Every structure is written in C-alpha cells, then in structure tokens.
C-alpha cells in the first residue's frame, strides 16, 4: 500500500512539473521534424504522454561549445528546451530537431569521456546523432538507463503509407553523404586522439631520460596502432600484452636496480594502455559507421518498412544492442566483484600488519621498561659510589693537611737542630785563647738560676763546661756560650 501511494505521489509530482514547463512555453512554440511534421507544445499534453525524467543537459555543438538545455523524457519522445526571458522554447542547435522519437533511438557512451553520451536516431526520415553531457558520471548512467527503458517500452510508431519517389532517393543520398561526413569527422577525431597520446608518450619518455631512470637508446615510445590502417586494430592483443606487462611489473620488486626496472615497466605499461585506448576509440568509430552503413544499405522501401515495422524493432541490431548491454553489465559486475575481493585482501593485509606492529610495539614497551629499571638501578649505584668517593676525598684532604702541618713542624725542628749544630761546631773549633775563662754575664745555669760574680767556669779541651766550686758552695752546672 505504501509503495502504491509513493508511486501515485511520484506520478502526480512529475505531471505537475510537466504542466509547469508547458505553462512557461510560448503559445507559438513549435519544432520542425525531419519527417516534415511540426511538433507543438500541445503535442506534449497528448493522451498517454507521461513525464518519466527531466534534467539539465549540455548539448555539444559542431564547434565544440556546450549549450545548456532542459531535457524532458516523455513516453515516446525526448525533447530539448532552452530558457530565454524566463520562457521555454524548443532548442535550436546546428539545425537539428529538438524532438527525438524513441522508437529507433540508440544510446552510446562517448569514448574517453565519462560524462558524455551519444543519442543516435535512426528514424525513417534520416539518421541524426546528438552528443550531450551531464554533470557527473552517475547522472549520465541514470539518463542512459531511463532512456533505454523508455525505448523498450515505447509504443509502435504509426506511419502513413507513401510510395517511393525521387524525393526519398534524394533523402537517402543525403543521409549517405551525412554518414560520410560523420565518418570523416570521426576519423579526424581519432587522429587527434592518437596524436595527443603519442605526444604524451614522447613527453613521458623525455622526462624519464632526463631523470636518469631510462637510457636514451631505449626511450623510443610510440603508439602500437595506426588510426588509418586498413583493418581495425585488435584490442585483445594489446590487452593481453598489458596484462603480461602488469605481471612483469609485480616481479620487479626483487630487482637489483629497482628504480630503473619500475620506470621501464611503467613506460611499457603506459604505452600499451594508450595504444589500447586508441584502438578502442578507432573500433568504436568503425562500429558506429559500419552499423549506420549496414542499416542504410539494408533499408527496405517505405512500403516494406510499414509492413515489417514490428520485425525491424526486433531485428538483429536490437538483439545485438541488448546483448551488448547485458555483456557490459556482466563486465561491470565482474569488475565490481574483483574490486571488492581486492579491497577485502587489502583489508586483511592491513589488519595483519597492524597486529604485527602492535605486537612489536608491545615488545618494545616491555624492553623499554626493563631498560628504565636497569638505568634506575645503575643510577642508584653510581650515586652511592659517588658519595663514597666524596667521603674518601674529604678524608684524603684532611690527612693531606695534617701531613703538611707535620712536615712544616719537622722543617722547623730541623732548622732548630741545624742552628744548634752550627753553634756547637763553632764553639768546638773556635780558638780557646780568645775565650775568657770566666764569663760572668753570659752564664746561664741549667737549673734556671743566674749567678753573677760568684762562680768561675772552665772549658776543657773537649769544649764542655766545668763546674767551679765556689767558696763554701755546691757544684752548679753552667753552660758557657
């Protein structure tokens, strides 16, 4: 019930947006179609017309400019409008009809442009090709999906019976000439793409030679395909060579000259990929031109077209288109699966490396803690040893000071003894006749008392003092100088 309500609300909102656009269109707005009919704004409100999608697109002109247009995808038509003075009118670009019928519309991606798409109208009145661009790749894919769904569900086109005439032959000839012009334009574009890729290869090679990663004799880059060859290039061969070069690139990790090997592998891989890009571009151009030529050559008369219109829509070309879209979807799914598997493997690898780093970090933290404890123990031991050495130094300085004091005392004693010895020698070897027998004023008694004029001293031959007896007194030892 909720889904049904949402669907009704969405249809009502689309109807309101279509009505707003129609109200902003001028009453005399009209577009001339290839078939000669005139498409007016009243035809947008016809029975069964439902707005499936709308949005702003960039319509590329023949000069390469991009023009903003409002695209309306209806039930059986795709309409381009342009805004002017807050009014909408049918867009006029390169005299191409702004209204495209969905009955025979083919949608293709633009090579080397992820936001561009080709709209190829293979109507009976004459083929026409449009190149439009979106603002993003996702929007481009949405438009392509909705247009293809609208083409598949589009009702059959009713055509009036008409006989072949000279005018139809002229129209067929004009279509053929237009196809030739488109082919020449595509070939010119292919030539420009190949030239740009070849120039880029030359620049890369020169940069590699200047940086010293490649020898000048080995730097001979060039595309492996030619844009104007008789046969379309084989992209499968280039793709296989690129894959083989990628495998070789993975083996260069163990090379001795790693930088040179990597530079050479990257240069070879770039050459192969650019050649593959050029080959795919040329193949797309050949495919589109050949498809239009086959359609033009196999185009039956208008009467036969009217008789076999259902069979034309279910022809091999449409089947090939569906098969190609299906194969492309399968390739995209396979690529997405491979990317998912690669991401899963990368995630597992990073998890393993993270666990290994955490384990290594834990071991380093334990080792650092042990080293810190050892350093603390060693610092404590050094502190105690330093204190012991300081005490020993202080004791040594005290002993040294005492030793110096004792040495100075010994020197003083030695000087005193030397003086006494000199005095004794002087007294011993001096002339005896010159010395007085009695020196009354220079007698120093040994007991500390001085006797003046009462004692007489005598000096014997050995120079020693004799005790002289006074009258009636005791013997007093005297030292005579």
C-alpha positions as a Python dict, from the first residue, in 0.01 Angstrom:
ca = {
    (1, 'X'): (0, 0, 0),
    (2, 'X'): (278, 240, 91),
    (3, 'X'): (462, 162, -234),
    (4, 'X'): (143, 225, -433),
    (5, 'X'): (90, 558, -258),
    (6, 'X'): (451, 661, -323),
    (7, 'X'): (410, 570, -691),
    (8, 'X'): (93, 777, -725),
    (9, 'X'): (257, 1073, -550),
    (10, 'X'): (561, 1048, -778),
    (11, 'X'): (342, 1038, -1091),
    (12, 'X'): (145, 1339, -970),
    (13, 'X'): (464, 1536, -900),
    (14, 'X'): (601, 1457, -1247),
    (15, 'X'): (270, 1559, -1405),
    (16, 'X'): (281, 1888, -1213),
    (17, 'X'): (639, 1958, -1326),
    (18, 'X'): (545, 1886, -1689),
    (19, 'X'): (246, 2118, -1657),
    (20, 'X'): (468, 2394, -1515),
    (21, 'X'): (710, 2361, -1807),
    (22, 'X'): (425, 2371, -2060),
    (23, 'X'): (275, 2680, -1894),
    (24, 'X'): (610, 2859, -1927),
    (25, 'X'): (632, 2783, -2300),
    (26, 'X'): (518, 3032, -2558),
    (27, 'X'): (196, 2950, -2737),
    (28, 'X'): (356, 2965, -3081),
    (29, 'X'): (647, 2738, -2988),
    (30, 'X'): (696, 2466, -3246),
    (31, 'X'): (973, 2243, -3381),
    (32, 'X'): (1021, 2117, -3735),
    (33, 'X'): (1092, 1744, -3755),
    (34, 'X'): (1287, 1550, -4019),
    (35, 'X'): (970, 1395, -4149),
    (36, 'X'): (828, 1738, -4221),
    (37, 'X'): (579, 1733, -3937),
    (38, 'X'): (558, 2017, -3687),
    (39, 'X'): (576, 1939, -3318),
    (40, 'X'): (394, 2188, -3097),
    (41, 'X'): (363, 2224, -2725),
    (42, 'X'): (8, 2086, -2740),
    (43, 'X'): (158, 1752, -2850),
    (44, 'X'): (331, 1731, -2512),
    (45, 'X'): (-9, 1712, -2346),
    (46, 'X'): (-142, 1439, -2574),
    (47, 'X'): (-302, 1119, -2442),
    (48, 'X'): (-57, 874, -2292),
    (49, 'X'): (220, 1134, -2254),
    (50, 'X'): (389, 1088, -1916),
    (51, 'X'): (700, 1264, -1789),
    (52, 'X'): (950, 993, -1700),
    (53, 'X'): (1251, 1210, -1621),
    (54, 'X'): (1379, 1564, -1659),
    (55, 'X'): (1703, 1747, -1600),
    (56, 'X'): (1957, 1994, -1737),
    (57, 'X'): (2195, 1859, -2004),
    (58, 'X'): (2480, 2009, -2205),
    (59, 'X'): (2424, 1982, -2581),
    (60, 'X'): (2755, 1986, -2768),
    (61, 'X'): (2752, 2188, -3090),
    (62, 'X'): (2956, 2129, -3403),
    (63, 'X'): (3204, 2394, -3292),
    (64, 'X'): (3264, 2215, -2962),
    (65, 'X'): (3065, 2450, -2740),
    (66, 'X'): (2829, 2317, -2473),
    (67, 'X'): (2480, 2467, -2455),
    (68, 'X'): (2252, 2427, -2153),
    (69, 'X'): (1919, 2267, -2238),
    (70, 'X'): (1630, 2127, -2036),
    (71, 'X'): (1569, 1763, -2136),
    (72, 'X'): (1222, 1610, -2096),
    (73, 'X'): (1191, 1234, -2135),
    (74, 'X'): (830, 1156, -2224),
    (75, 'X'): (661, 831, -2313),
    (76, 'X'): (769, 826, -2679),
    (77, 'X'): (985, 1137, -2726),
    (78, 'X'): (1290, 1313, -2587),
    (79, 'X'): (1257, 1692, -2603),
    (80, 'X'): (1523, 1960, -2563),
    (81, 'X'): (1413, 2306, -2445),
    (82, 'X'): (1608, 2625, -2386),
    (83, 'X'): (1520, 2907, -2147),
    (84, 'X'): (1502, 3266, -2265),
    (85, 'X'): (1350, 3556, -2071),
    (86, 'X'): (1203, 3310, -1820),
    (87, 'X'): (1023, 3133, -2104),
    (88, 'X'): (1091, 2793, -2258),
    (89, 'X'): (1128, 2737, -2631),
    (90, 'X'): (1245, 2444, -2840),
    (91, 'X'): (1626, 2437, -2855),
    (92, 'X'): (1791, 2512, -3188),
    (93, 'X'): (2144, 2374, -3222),
    (94, 'X'): (2312, 2308, -3559),
    (95, 'X'): (1967, 2292, -3723),
    (96, 'X'): (1899, 1958, -3557),
    (97, 'X'): (1546, 1870, -3447),
    (98, 'X'): (1500, 1927, -3071),
    (99, 'X'): (1244, 1643, -3060),
    (100, 'X'): (1376, 1287, -3085),
    (101, 'X'): (1147, 988, -3130),
    (102, 'X'): (1226, 696, -2904),
    (103, 'X'): (1121, 424, -3148),
    (104, 'X'): (1467, 387, -3303),
    (105, 'X'): (1691, 566, -3058),
    (106, 'X'): (2027, 415, -2962),
    (107, 'X'): (2232, 535, -2667),
    (108, 'X'): (2611, 504, -2655),
    (109, 'X'): (2888, 628, -2424),
    (110, 'X'): (3137, 880, -2554),
    (111, 'X'): (3489, 737, -2568),
    (112, 'X'): (3732, 894, -2320),
    (113, 'X'): (3450, 1100, -2166),
    (114, 'X'): (3277, 954, -1862),
    (115, 'X'): (3005, 1220, -1855),
    (116, 'X'): (2909, 1220, -2225),
    (117, 'X'): (2672, 1007, -2432),
    (118, 'X'): (2566, 979, -2797),
    (119, 'X'): (2198, 977, -2892),
    (120, 'X'): (2169, 818, -3237),
    (121, 'X'): (1829, 849, -3400),
    (122, 'X'): (1783, 603, -3688),
    (123, 'X'): (1438, 723, -3793),
    (124, 'X'): (1296, 676, -4141),
    (125, 'X'): (1325, 1047, -4220),
    (126, 'X'): (1700, 1038, -4171),
    (127, 'X'): (1959, 946, -3909),
    (128, 'X'): (2078, 1205, -3664),
    (129, 'X'): (2338, 1195, -3391),
    (130, 'X'): (2342, 1410, -3078),
    (131, 'X'): (2620, 1443, -2824),
    (132, 'X'): (2508, 1550, -2479),
    (133, 'X'): (2692, 1571, -2148),
    (134, 'X'): (2585, 1554, -1785),
    (135, 'X'): (2734, 1697, -1467),
    (136, 'X'): (2855, 1359, -1337),
    (137, 'X'): (2909, 1000, -1440),
    (138, 'X'): (2628, 876, -1216),
    (139, 'X'): (2382, 1116, -1376),
    (140, 'X'): (2494, 1002, -1722),
    (141, 'X'): (2433, 640, -1628),
    (142, 'X'): (2088, 729, -1490),
    (143, 'X'): (1988, 903, -1812),
    (144, 'X'): (2113, 613, -2025),
    (145, 'X'): (1922, 359, -1817),
    (146, 'X'): (1597, 556, -1824),
    (147, 'X'): (1622, 625, -2199),
    (148, 'X'): (1682, 257, -2274),
    (149, 'X'): (1388, 156, -2057),
    (150, 'X'): (1170, 415, -2233),
    (151, 'X'): (1284, 286, -2574),
    (152, 'X'): (1194, -72, -2479),
    (153, 'X'): (850, 29, -2351),
    (154, 'X'): (781, 282, -2625),
    (155, 'X'): (465, 211, -2832),
    (156, 'X'): (493, 135, -3200),
    (157, 'X'): (509, 431, -3433),
    (158, 'X'): (224, 468, -3681),
    (159, 'X'): (338, 575, -4027),
    (160, 'X'): (133, 674, -4323),
    (161, 'X'): (160, 482, -4644),
    (162, 'X'): (369, 653, -4910),
    (163, 'X'): (527, 536, -5228),
    (164, 'X'): (889, 564, -5325),
    (165, 'X'): (973, 878, -5513),
    (166, 'X'): (1267, 1082, -5624),
    (167, 'X'): (1243, 1282, -5306),
    (168, 'X'): (1301, 971, -5099),
    (169, 'X'): (1601, 882, -5312),
    (170, 'X'): (1743, 1227, -5258),
    (171, 'X'): (1682, 1188, -4886),
    (172, 'X'): (1865, 854, -4890),
    (173, 'X'): (2156, 1010, -5080),
    (174, 'X'): (2165, 1298, -4833),
    (175, 'X'): (2174, 1051, -4546),
    (176, 'X'): (2460, 865, -4708),
    (177, 'X'): (2656, 1187, -4754),
    (178, 'X'): (2590, 1282, -4395),
    (179, 'X'): (2718, 942, -4285),
    (180, 'X'): (3034, 1004, -4487),
    (181, 'X'): (3080, 1343, -4322),
    (182, 'X'): (3031, 1185, -3982),
    (183, 'X'): (3283, 918, -4072),
    (184, 'X'): (3537, 1180, -4176),
    (185, 'X'): (3472, 1371, -3855),
    (186, 'X'): (3521, 1056, -3650),
    (187, 'X'): (3843, 975, -3833),
    (188, 'X'): (3969, 1327, -3769),
    (189, 'X'): (3885, 1298, -3402),
    (190, 'X'): (4057, 958, -3386),
    (191, 'X'): (4366, 1110, -3548),
    (192, 'X'): (4371, 1390, -3290),
    (193, 'X'): (4333, 1143, -3002),
    (194, 'X'): (4615, 924, -3135),
    (195, 'X'): (4838, 1228, -3189),
    (196, 'X'): (4775, 1350, -2834),
    (197, 'X'): (4851, 1008, -2688),
    (198, 'X'): (5169, 978, -2894),
    (199, 'X'): (5285, 1324, -2780),
    (200, 'X'): (5218, 1230, -2417),
    (201, 'X'): (5430, 915, -2461),
    (202, 'X'): (5713, 1126, -2606),
    (203, 'X'): (5696, 1368, -2312),
    (204, 'X'): (5697, 1082, -2058),
    (205, 'X'): (5998, 927, -2230),
    (206, 'X'): (6190, 1255, -2228),
    (207, 'X'): (6115, 1306, -1859),
    (208, 'X'): (6232, 952, -1785),
    (209, 'X'): (6558, 1010, -1975),
    (210, 'X'): (6622, 1343, -1801),
    (211, 'X'): (6570, 1186, -1458),
    (212, 'X'): (6821, 913, -1543),
    (213, 'X'): (6578, 624, -1499),
    (214, 'X'): (6590, 519, -1864),
    (215, 'X'): (6867, 513, -2119),
    (216, 'X'): (6826, 739, -2422),
    (217, 'X'): (6874, 445, -2659),
    (218, 'X'): (6581, 258, -2500),
    (219, 'X'): (6341, 557, -2494),
    (220, 'X'): (6161, 511, -2829),
    (221, 'X'): (5792, 534, -2737),
    (222, 'X'): (5510, 527, -2988),
    (223, 'X'): (5156, 403, -3028),
    (224, 'X'): (5122, 43, -3136),
    (225, 'X'): (4817, 120, -3354),
    (226, 'X'): (4757, 348, -3652),
    (227, 'X'): (4430, 542, -3692),
    (228, 'X'): (4405, 499, -4072),
    (229, 'X'): (4503, 134, -4109),
    (230, 'X'): (4310, -90, -4348),
    (231, 'X'): (4186, -317, -4068),
    (232, 'X'): (4069, -210, -3725),
    (233, 'X'): (4328, -271, -3452),
    (234, 'X'): (4297, -579, -3234),
    (235, 'X'): (4235, -461, -2881),
    (236, 'X'): (4252, -816, -2738),
    (237, 'X'): (4623, -846, -2826),
    (238, 'X'): (4703, -516, -2661),
    (239, 'X'): (4500, -607, -2353),
    (240, 'X'): (4683, -942, -2319),
    (241, 'X'): (5019, -762, -2355),
    (242, 'X'): (4915, -509, -2089),
    (243, 'X'): (4819, -789, -1851),
    (244, 'X'): (5151, -964, -1912),
    (245, 'X'): (5337, -637, -1852),
    (246, 'X'): (5142, -595, -1527),
    (247, 'X'): (5256, -941, -1414),
    (248, 'X'): (5613, -848, -1506),
    (249, 'X'): (5578, -526, -1309),
    (250, 'X'): (5489, -723, -994),
    (251, 'X'): (5813, -923, -1031),
    (252, 'X'): (6036, -612, -1042),
    (253, 'X'): (6019, -578, -663),
    (254, 'X'): (6312, -818, -627),
    (255, 'X'): (6517, -647, -899),
    (256, 'X'): (6856, -503, -803),
    (257, 'X'): (6806, -174, -991),
    (258, 'X'): (6454, -130, -860),
    (259, 'X'): (6406, 231, -977),
    (260, 'X'): (6517, 159, -1334),
    (261, 'X'): (6304, -157, -1359),
    (262, 'X'): (5995, 18, -1225),
    (263, 'X'): (6042, 315, -1461),
    (264, 'X'): (6081, 85, -1763),
    (265, 'X'): (5776, -124, -1667),
    (266, 'X'): (5564, 188, -1613),
    (267, 'X'): (5672, 326, -1950),
    (268, 'X'): (5588, -1, -2129),
    (269, 'X'): (5255, -28, -1948),
    (270, 'X'): (5167, 333, -2034),
    (271, 'X'): (5246, 270, -2398),
    (272, 'X'): (5027, -41, -2406),
    (273, 'X'): (4736, 127, -2228),
    (274, 'X'): (4745, 433, -2451),
    (275, 'X'): (4757, 208, -2755),
    (276, 'X'): (4462, 13, -2617),
    (277, 'X'): (4273, 338, -2563),
    (278, 'X'): (4340, 444, -2922),
    (279, 'X'): (4237, 101, -3051),
    (280, 'X'): (3908, 109, -2861),
    (281, 'X'): (3836, 460, -2991),
    (282, 'X'): (3902, 355, -3352),
    (283, 'X'): (3692, 40, -3308),
    (284, 'X'): (3400, 241, -3171),
    (285, 'X'): (3416, 476, -3468),
    (286, 'X'): (3432, 188, -3715),
    (287, 'X'): (3148, 10, -3540),
    (288, 'X'): (2917, 313, -3550),
    (289, 'X'): (2992, 392, -3913),
    (290, 'X'): (2954, 31, -4025),
    (291, 'X'): (2632, -5, -3831),
    (292, 'X'): (2483, 302, -3996),
    (293, 'X'): (2603, 189, -4338),
    (294, 'X'): (2455, -157, -4290),
    (295, 'X'): (2130, -4, -4176),
    (296, 'X'): (2131, 230, -4476),
    (297, 'X'): (2219, -44, -4725),
    (298, 'X'): (1969, -286, -4576),
    (299, 'X'): (1694, -24, -4553),
    (300, 'X'): (1384, -156, -4739),
    (301, 'X'): (1135, 60, -4921),
    (302, 'X'): (894, 270, -4716),
    (303, 'X'): (612, 27, -4801),
    (304, 'X'): (817, -268, -4679),
    (305, 'X'): (907, -71, -4367),
    (306, 'X'): (543, -26, -4288),
    (307, 'X'): (473, -397, -4345),
    (308, 'X'): (763, -518, -4138),
    (309, 'X'): (787, -249, -3871),
    (310, 'X'): (749, -490, -3576),
    (311, 'X'): (1017, -715, -3718),
    (312, 'X'): (1252, -420, -3761),
    (313, 'X'): (1224, -334, -3395),
    (314, 'X'): (1303, -694, -3307),
    (315, 'X'): (1581, -723, -3561),
    (316, 'X'): (1930, -849, -3504),
    (317, 'X'): (2057, -499, -3440),
    (318, 'X'): (1831, -456, -3142),
    (319, 'X'): (1924, -801, -3021),
    (320, 'X'): (2290, -712, -3055),
    (321, 'X'): (2225, -393, -2864),
    (322, 'X'): (2060, -581, -2579),
    (323, 'X'): (2333, -843, -2583),
    (324, 'X'): (2598, -576, -2569),
    (325, 'X'): (2426, -404, -2278),
    (326, 'X'): (2395, -736, -2098),
    (327, 'X'): (2759, -821, -2153),
    (328, 'X'): (2859, -475, -2037),
    (329, 'X'): (2655, -516, -1721),
    (330, 'X'): (2818, -854, -1660),
    (331, 'X'): (3162, -699, -1708),
    (332, 'X'): (3077, -419, -1465),
    (333, 'X'): (2957, -673, -1209),
    (334, 'X'): (3274, -878, -1255),
    (335, 'X'): (3489, -567, -1218),
    (336, 'X'): (3299, -471, -903),
    (337, 'X'): (3347, -820, -762),
    (338, 'X'): (3719, -811, -837),
    (339, 'X'): (3750, -472, -674),
    (340, 'X'): (3558, -599, -372),
    (341, 'X'): (3786, -901, -345),
    (342, 'X'): (4093, -682, -380),
    (343, 'X'): (3967, -448, -110),
    (344, 'X'): (3899, -744, 117),
    (345, 'X'): (4252, -875, 64),
    (346, 'X'): (4398, -528, 126),
    (347, 'X'): (4193, -501, 445),
    (348, 'X'): (4316, -840, 569),
    (349, 'X'): (4675, -745, 486),
    (350, 'X'): (4646, -416, 671),
    (351, 'X'): (4492, -592, 971),
    (352, 'X'): (4780, -840, 981),
    (353, 'X'): (5035, -561, 954),
    (354, 'X'): (4854, -366, 1224),
    (355, 'X'): (4857, -665, 1458),
    (356, 'X'): (5226, -722, 1388),
    (357, 'X'): (5302, -356, 1458),
    (358, 'X'): (5102, -367, 1781),
    (359, 'X'): (5286, -681, 1893),
    (360, 'X'): (5621, -524, 1806),
    (361, 'X'): (5524, -206, 1989),
    (362, 'X'): (5427, -406, 2299),
    (363, 'X'): (5763, -586, 2296),
    (364, 'X'): (5944, -256, 2261),
    (365, 'X'): (5748, -108, 2552),
    (366, 'X'): (5842, -407, 2773),
    (367, 'X'): (6206, -376, 2670),
    (368, 'X'): (6200, -2, 2742),
    (369, 'X'): (6052, -64, 3089),
    (370, 'X'): (6327, -314, 3165),
    (371, 'X'): (6592, -73, 3040),
    (372, 'X'): (6440, 204, 3252),
    (373, 'X'): (6459, -15, 3565),
    (374, 'X'): (6819, -109, 3484),
    (375, 'X'): (6905, 256, 3435),
    (376, 'X'): (6745, 345, 3769),
    (377, 'X'): (6944, 71, 3947),
    (378, 'X'): (7265, 183, 3778),
    (379, 'X'): (7194, 547, 3871),
    (380, 'X'): (7138, 450, 4236),
    (381, 'X'): (7464, 252, 4237),
    (382, 'X'): (7652, 542, 4083),
    (383, 'X'): (7505, 779, 4341),
    (384, 'X'): (7627, 559, 4629),
    (385, 'X'): (7969, 524, 4471),
    (386, 'X'): (7988, 900, 4426),
    (387, 'X'): (7901, 959, 4793),
    (388, 'X'): (8169, 707, 4897),
    (389, 'X'): (8422, 877, 4671),
    (390, 'X'): (8329, 1219, 4814),
    (391, 'X'): (8388, 1088, 5169),
    (392, 'X'): (8722, 937, 5068),
    (393, 'X'): (8820, 1266, 4904),
    (394, 'X'): (8734, 1463, 5218),
    (395, 'X'): (8932, 1220, 5439),
    (396, 'X'): (9224, 1235, 5200),
    (397, 'X'): (9225, 1617, 5211),
    (398, 'X'): (9224, 1610, 5593),
    (399, 'X'): (9512, 1361, 5603),
    (400, 'X'): (9698, 1569, 5347),
    (401, 'X'): (9653, 1882, 5561),
    (402, 'X'): (9782, 1701, 5874),
    (403, 'X'): (10075, 1567, 5675),
    (404, 'X'): (10162, 1916, 5556),
    (405, 'X'): (10138, 2051, 5912),
    (406, 'X'): (10366, 1770, 6039),
    (407, 'X'): (10606, 1841, 5752),
    (408, 'X'): (10623, 2210, 5845),
    (409, 'X'): (10686, 2114, 6214),
    (410, 'X'): (10962, 1875, 6109),
    (411, 'X'): (11118, 2151, 5898),
    (412, 'X'): (11116, 2390, 6193),
    (413, 'X'): (11277, 2124, 6418),
    (414, 'X'): (11531, 2051, 6151),
    (415, 'X'): (11621, 2420, 6122),
    (416, 'X'): (11649, 2446, 6501),
    (417, 'X'): (11876, 2139, 6517),
    (418, 'X'): (12086, 2274, 6233),
    (419, 'X'): (12132, 2602, 6419),
    (420, 'X'): (12234, 2423, 6741),
    (421, 'X'): (12473, 2200, 6548),
    (422, 'X'): (12631, 2501, 6382),
    (423, 'X'): (12666, 2667, 6723),
    (424, 'X'): (12830, 2359, 6874),
    (425, 'X'): (13068, 2334, 6584),
    (426, 'X'): (13153, 2697, 6621),
    (427, 'X'): (13220, 2655, 6993),
    (428, 'X'): (13421, 2335, 6934),
    (429, 'X'): (13650, 2457, 6661),
    (430, 'X'): (13689, 2818, 6774),
    (431, 'X'): (14028, 2941, 6932),
    (432, 'X'): (14047, 2862, 7300),
    (433, 'X'): (14276, 3152, 7390),
    (434, 'X'): (14029, 3401, 7272),
    (435, 'X'): (13763, 3278, 7502),
    (436, 'X'): (13761, 3414, 7858),
    (437, 'X'): (13799, 3180, 8146),
    (438, 'X'): (13508, 3329, 8325),
    (439, 'X'): (13215, 3496, 8159),
    (440, 'X'): (13034, 3639, 8448),
    (441, 'X'): (12750, 3799, 8245),
    (442, 'X'): (12690, 3509, 8000),
    (443, 'X'): (12644, 3222, 8238),
    (444, 'X'): (12310, 3054, 8225),
    (445, 'X'): (12261, 2799, 8496),
    (446, 'X'): (12088, 2480, 8385),
    (447, 'X'): (11855, 2490, 8679),
    (448, 'X'): (11723, 2825, 8561),
    (449, 'X'): (11906, 3049, 8820),
    (450, 'X'): (12174, 3302, 8726),
    (451, 'X'): (12475, 3352, 8944),
    (452, 'X'): (12681, 3663, 8883),
    (453, 'X'): (13041, 3702, 9006),
    (454, 'X'): (13045, 3407, 9230),
    (455, 'X'): (13134, 3115, 9003),
    (456, 'X'): (13404, 3059, 8760),
    (457, 'X'): (13362, 2842, 8460),
    (458, 'X'): (13631, 2645, 8293),
    (459, 'X'): (13632, 2496, 7949),
    (460, 'X'): (13829, 2181, 7898),
    (461, 'X'): (13980, 2059, 7586),
    (462, 'X'): (13655, 1900, 7469),
    (463, 'X'): (13472, 2232, 7493),
    (464, 'X'): (13237, 2125, 7771),
    (465, 'X'): (13160, 2337, 8065),
    (466, 'X'): (13318, 2250, 8402),
    (467, 'X'): (13162, 2313, 8732),
    (468, 'X'): (13353, 2553, 8951),
    (469, 'X'): (13323, 2534, 9316),
    (470, 'X'): (13275, 2849, 9494),
    (471, 'X'): (13391, 2913, 9839),
    (472, 'X'): (13184, 2703, 10056),
    (473, 'X'): (12908, 2649, 9785),
    (474, 'X'): (12771, 2346, 9598),
    (475, 'X'): (12865, 2249, 9247),
    (476, 'X'): (12635, 2426, 8993),
    (477, 'X'): (12644, 2313, 8629),
    (478, 'X'): (12685, 2603, 8391),
    (479, 'X'): (12661, 2635, 8014),
    (480, 'X'): (12907, 2875, 7879),
    (481, 'X'): (12848, 3050, 7547),
}
